[in-house]
Amino acid sequence: MPAMPEPMNFCPNCGAPTEFRIPEGDDRRRNICTATGEIFYDNPRNVVGTIVEREGRILMCRRAIEPRRHFWTLPAGFLELGETSADGAARETLEEAGVTVREPRLFNMIDVTHIGQIHIFFIADMIGEDYAPGLESSEVTFLAEDEIDWPQLAFPTIHRTLERYFASRRTGDFGVRVESLGSQDWRAMALDREPRD
Amino acid sequence: MPAMPEPMNFCPNCGAPTEFRIPEGDDRRRNICTATGEIFYDNPRNVVGTIVEREGRILMCRRAIEPRRHFWTLPAGFLELGETSADGAARETLEEAGVTVREPRLFNMIDVTHIGQIHIFFIADMIGEDYAPGLESSEVTFLAEDEIDWPQLAFPTIHRTLERYFASRRTGDFGVRVESLGSQDWRAMALDREPRD
């Protein structure tokens, strides 16, 4: 995922070569079709996920796919066209953890500018008792704060979101937070490079 | 802006034809390069903007560009790669209204699924006294609630955001809201089709 627009080579519509330059009246380089002049924009993408609590423990998935295969995550994935952010978070929770949720409430929004993403997490209530790994998970379980193996988390935004969630639980303040998280945070969190077996 | 992925014709990387089909393990159609198998994803885009108040009036811009040229809007535009959502909202405010702001605080997030966008507004404080239309605005001014010509607003999310903001001002509750807004809301708001002069 790029932090800045990257050059393409061919117009996806007509197949003519594209050039990568600053259009008139703009201030950053874009891909422009040399045949039609059409400008192609690249923008940050949204990742949406949930925090689901059951008897004090949090729903977590072990990733069965790259990147960060075998590491632990909250259920989350890219928001799709045609769905709301809350519906997307619920869909990912069903797909990755086999858990149906209701009433997702916005908890945080983390700008991850160095990879061109925004990670958005919702607190959601579990419906029923079913859970099971989907295609993208190898394991699904519920973990208490002291059961989480923090360096084995998949991504810095998962680390940050869980940290904040447990802090919110202690203070009772679940007000929405907006923050940003850079590549230096990854290092500060000291996430493991290799998964534990 | 599409509500669902739309077919492209050529791979932007290698120029080979693409096909538009559901990849294995997926559940929606994507553009796939017939030469390399690369899959191209299309996702919702974020529009970020601000609500800036000065002496009880709200900073507003008259659009100098399509769509909705000559209609009124809050300063807002597409979030760019490499910037945080709050920084993007501040940038748009400077570009469109010549206003420098500080400390944008998240106010609302509106999923607009039928056009594949999320509109995110921040309340921000104006620094200094300067304001002036940028390239994309023909007029910039500050309007009180009863000075706004509601049917002349550019977009339904602007209508909704201003409505909610004035309601929040009355109740004192500025808690972040997440909502969605469909094409039927446009009709319910009865925004004018033609701009008044």
Interface residues (C-beta under 8 A of the other chain):
Chain A: P2 A3 M4 P5 M8 N9 F10 C11 P12 N13 C14 G15 T18 G25 R28 N31 F40 Y41 D42 N43 P44 R45 N46 F78 L79 E80 L81 G82 E83 T84 S85 A86 R105 L106 M109 D111 T113 G116 I118 L135 G175 V176 V178 S180
Chain B: P2 A3 M4 P5 M8 N9 F10 C11 P12 N13 C14 G15 T18 G25 R28 N31 F40 Y41 D42 N43 P44 R45 N46 F78 L79 E80 L81 G82 E83 T84 S85 A86 R105 L106 M109 D111 T113 G116 I118 L135 G175 V176 V178 S180
